[in-house]
């Protein structure tokens, strides 16, 4: 069994494949272009991080936490800093495309590598869709500033318009006209003005489609062109952000900063999802390792530099926003433009709309650049069909994977409103961070080498146990309370965190683990527990689809083991029987949840049943074969 789904790809093997040309797909001789230096990587990281966080989600986070949201950005930066150092350690040892996927393959084995690769595809795809929709909103606002009004039914998704139409009808029937907000009114207008046949309406977000097409074309034609476009957008964006901070500083009223945490620390932490949504920039740039001039030196620097710069910008923006207006007024989609309207600087709003268009476009560009390279890396290892690792003979980019990525993002962006899935994107991001931090703990220690990043070793033998005991003493009552009551099962993520913390504390004391990856793993996993039970169910449900693809295709086509073990097929059928029984058990015994949640719980139950029984059966059959 150890030679099956947990087979690992050694660092030496990964680097040897790159040197021999195998990694560029089918020995075609078409190589990725090495064109990126530390400045380019830093700017790419800034392009990915500074975007939706500053221009939209910071408003909701500030509304929940007040001026104290600036502390959340620091906490998030520290957590991301631990992960960034672990990413940097992997990137210096394994300078190839693939990000956390490749790193997991070298440390945890093939099954976990597949899971993290599939997770990253979800993370990037949903993030891209949300960013495309956000870009559309800002772009339409910018056009309105020039007197160009785009019909509402061309700038909105179908279900938002339909729900708005239904709600307006209900509120009108109940004579509650005061409950009709501007957002509902706009959605109802889109529904009533849209062309269609009978009850079917033609409503789609055309600007979101167009920006995805343009960005996908840029990524398709080459890394040099992408680099130039990214650098130009980032420089302009940063200049505008700094100008906003400088101008807004003169309109700050210090009284607005009191109280600093009006809703307590719990209120501050409610903004975790929105903040983390914008913190996957250094993960995206790590997928370009093969296109770096000196990846072992420049990738770690680019990750850390971009993280520091972005954190400073976030903290300053948070303080300026909450200083210009009361935090209670910041629950809006365009907080930067809003605060300047409140201080009667309406001309600045146009500049902010323009900068938001640039910011979100640059974020989309980086994410669209990263996702095809994950497809490509998985294809190189045989886990996906070869066509996904095809390199274009002229542009030297993963052509087919780039086109697929464009379709995967563009089509849902036309019809879906995915603002509610920022939690899902964040849980995927944090899961990737957890795997990378855990992977570093499994790597053999190496001595520092000149010209290469080396993760500082700090012995956690006593530090982690002290932190664990202190945490138990400080949070004993909340821990006990979380496991009582009718909805105690929804706290199972926190229960997993307690188990993980206990195991890591013991391992740190016994095995003298490195402190930085341990803290990174624990802090990221804790933040995952704050994202809610439903999001965990949705996340695991997505992984189910990936496991089905891996079992049906990836396991038998992997380059590390072309021939499946004799017991594989039997184990799969036994696993499917267990999945059916698990699903039946959930349908019979678990009721009372929302219909969508029940469906997701059924999927997760089937997945868990299949996976446990498949692993047990495969292990048993493997032992039986050895005895023969």
C-alpha positions, -999 to +999 in steps of 0.1 A: +000+000+000+029+024+008+039+020-029+004+029-040-015+061-032+011+074-008+041+069-032+062+101-031+082+118-058+117+126-045+132+160-048+160+145-068+135+130-092+116+162-097+148+182-104+161+155-127+129+155-147+132+192-152+168+190-163+161+162-188+133+181-204+106+156-194+087+182-174+079+202-205+055+176-217+060+147-240+097+155-246+085+181-272+115+203-267+093+233-261+105+249-229+089+276-206+107+309-210+129+321-180+120+358-178+112+367-142+135+383-116+129+393-080+113+426-089+089+409-113+079+383-087+074+410-060+052+430-083+032+398-092+027+391-056+015+426-050-008+424-080-024+392-066-028+404-030-037+441-034-071+440-051-104+427-037-092+431-002-086+468-003-113+478-028-143+457-014-139+432+014-121+456+037-155+474+041-173+444+056-143+435+077-142+471+091-179+470+098-175+439+119-143+448+137-142+486+137-108+502+137-094+471+153-096+454+119-061+467+114-050+441+140-066+414+119-044+424+090-014+421+112-025+387+126-032+375+091+001+387+079+019+368+107+000+337+098+007+341+061+043+349+070+048+315+086+033+299+055+054+322+032+086+310+048+075+274+044+067+281+007+101+298+003+118+267+018+100+244-007+106+268-036+143+269-029+145+231-028+120+224-056+122+252-081+095+239-105+059+249-114+031+234-093+031+253-060+017+234-030+008+204-053+044+197-062+056+203-027+030+178-013+040+152-038+076+154-025+066+151+011+031+135+017+027+113-013+005+111-044-030+110-028-024+141-007-007+158-037-038+151-057-061+165-030-041+197-027-038+201-064-076+197-067-081+221-039-059+247-056-079+244-088-111+252-068-094+280-049-081+297-081-113+291-102-137+304-076-114+333-067-111+341-104-149+341-109-155+363-079-128+387-091-142+388-126-176+397-112-161+423-090-142+438-119-175+440-139-191+460-111-163+485-109-161+488-147-198+495-150-195+522-123-165+537-142-185+538-175-214+555-156-189+582-146-184+590-183-222+590-190-223+555-205-251+534-191-250+497-197-284+479-195-286+462-161-295+428-176-260+428-193-242+433-160-259+410-136-263+372-131-296+355-137-303+343-102-296+377-085-321+394-109-347+367-103-344+368-065-346+406-066-378+404-088-394+380-063-385+400-032-397+433-047-430+417-056-434+403-021-425+436-004-448+455-027-477+431-020-472+436+017-470+474+013-434+474+027-419+498+002-393+510+026-377+475+025-369+478-012-332+487-013-313+502-042-298+468-049-332+451-050-345+478-072-317+474-097-321+437-098-358+439-104-352+465-132-328+441-148-354+413-147-382+435-161-362+450-189-344+419-200-354+403-233-368+368-232-395+343-239-423+339-214-407+335-179-372+329-193-350+360-194-317+366-211-296+380-183-258+376-181-227+394-169-211+403-202-183+425-188-171+396-166-169+374-196-150+400-217-123+406-190-117+368-186-113+365-224-088+394-225-068+381-195-068+346-208-055+358-241-027+377-224-017+346-204-019+324-235+005+345-257+034+344-233+050+351-199+069+381-211+038+398-223+021+389-190+050+403-170+049+436-188+012+440-184+014+430-147+043+454-139+025+483-156-008+477-137+009+472-104+029+504-106-002+524-115-023+507-088+003+512-060+007+549-069-031+554-067-034+535-034-006+556-018-023+587-030-056+576-015-038+570+018-020+604+017-052+624+008-074+605+032-050+611+061-059+648+061-096+639+066-091+615+095-111+623+127-093+605+156-126+603+175-137+577+150-110+553+163-127+551+197-137+525+207-109+507+188-126+472+190-163+480+195-174+444+190-145+429+209-119+406+195-146+382+182-159+410+160-124+415+146-121+378+138-153+378+118-135+394+090-110+365+085-127+352+054-127+386+036-091+393+045-078+359+036-095+360+002-069+385-009-038+367+006-030+340-019-006+361-040+026+344-029+010+310-036+002+322-072+038+334-079+053+301-067+037+284-097+060+303-120+092+288-106+103+274-140+100+308-156+123+325-130+159+334-139+171+323-104+141+306-086+161+294-055+171+330-047+143+351-062+111+332-054+116+334-015+125+371-017+095+379-040+071+361-017+083+378+015+087+413+000+052+413-015+037+401+017+054+429+038+045+456+013+008+445+010+004+442+048+016+478+053-009+490+026-038+471+042-031+484+077-028+520+065-060+518+044-079+502+073-068+531+096-076+558+071-111+543+063-121+539+099-107+573+107-126+592+079-160+578+088-176+558+116-171+521+111-209+515+112-212+531+078-186+509+060-208+479+052-207+488+015-193+472-016-171+502-025-158+515+008-130+536-007-152+555-030-179+558-003-156+574+023-145+601-001-181+608-011-188+613+026-161+640+029-174+656-004-144+646-026-165+632-054-138+636-080-116+612-061-143+585-065-137+584-103-100+579-097-108+551-072-131+534-097-104+535-123-078+521-099-103+494-088-106+483-124-068+481-127-065+463-093-090+436-100-077+431-135-042+425-122-054+400-096-073+381-123-042+381-144-021+365-117-047+338-108-052+330-145-015+326-148-012+302-119-041+278-125-030+264-159+004+256-144-012+235-117-031+216-145+002+213-163+021+199-133-006+173-125-006+163-162+032+159-162+028+133-134+002+114-153-026+123-130-044+142-157-044+136-195-012+146-214-029+174-233-030+195-202+008+197-202+011+207-238+035+236-243+027+260-272+056+258-298+055+296-304+044+312-271+060+286-248+030+286-225+007+257-213-018+264-242-046+238-237-046+242-199-048+280-203-078+277-227-096+253-203-090+277-174-105+305-194-137+285-201-139+273-164-139+309-152-157+327-180-188+306-183-197+306-145-189+344-143-216+350-169-244+335-149-234+331-112-232+354-083-204+339-062-199+365-035-210+340-009-181+316-018-153+338-005-154+315+026-149+285+003-119+302-014-105+311+020-108+276+033-091+263+002-062+288+007-058+279+043-058+242+035-030+247+010-010+266+037-016+238+062-003+212+037+028+232+029+037+239+065+032+202+073+053+192+043+083+212+055+082+192+087+086+160+067+116+173+047+151+162+058+171+190+074+197+206+052+226+229+060+224+265+047+239+271+013+252+303-002+227+320-026+197+299-014+170+306+011+172+285+042+143+283+068+157+293+102+155+264+127+141+272+161+136+242+184+099+239+194+106+213+221+095+236+250+079+265+232+049+246+217+040+227+249+040+260+268+018+276+243-005+246+243-009+246+280-014+284+281-041+281+254-059+253+273-060+274+305-071+306+288-098+291+266-110+261+287-146+273+291-151+281+254-137+247+245-161+229+268-190+250+256-183+242+220-191+206+225-225+210+243-259+219+229-280+207+200-256+218+172-224+205+188-217+184+157-211+216+138-180+222+159-162+192+146-136+214+128-126+228+162-124+192+176-100+184+148-080+214+157-077+202+193-066+167+182-040+183+158-027+206+185-023+178+209-005+156+184+019+184+173+026+193+209+037+158+217+057+155+184+074+189+191+085+177+225+096+142+213+111+150+179+123+186+183+103+199+154+111+233+137+090+260+153+080+281+123+062+254+103+045+242+135+031+276+142+022+281+106+003+248+105-016+255+138-025+291+130-038+283+095-058+253+107-073+274+135-085+300+111-100+272+090-122+263+120-136+298+121-151+295+086-181+275+097-195+240+094-213+245+061-182+257+044-163+226+056-191+204+042-189+222+008-151+220+008-150+183+015-178+178-010-156+194-037-128+170-027-151+141-033-153+149-070-115+150-071-112+116-054-135+100-079-113+114-108-081+102-090-094+067-084-109+063-119-080+079-138-050+093-119-041+063-098-037+040-128-020+066-151+005+080-126+041+080-139+052+067-105+032+035-109+017+029-143+003-005-133-023-005-105-020-030-077-040-062-082-063-054-053-071-019-066-102-028-087-116-050-059-110-022-033-127+003-055-159-018-058-159-025-020-154+012-014-184+021-036-206-004-016-195+013+016-203+047+000-238+036-008-243+024+027-230+056+042-253+077+020-283+055+031-274+060+067-273+098+064-306+099+046-323+077+072-308+092+104-299+129+098-326+155+091-334+191+099-308+209+078-312+231+048-318+211+016-284+221+001-266+213+033-282+179+034-271+171-002-236+181+007-237+160+039-248+130+018-219+136-006-194+139+022-207+108+039-204+088+007-168+101+003-157+093+038-173+059+037-156+051+003-122+064+013-120+046+047-132+013+033-111+016+002-079+023+022-087-005+046-095-030+018-065-020-002-042-024+028-057-058+037-054-071+001-018-057-001-008-077+030-025-108+017-006-105-016+027-103+002+020-134+023+013-153-009 
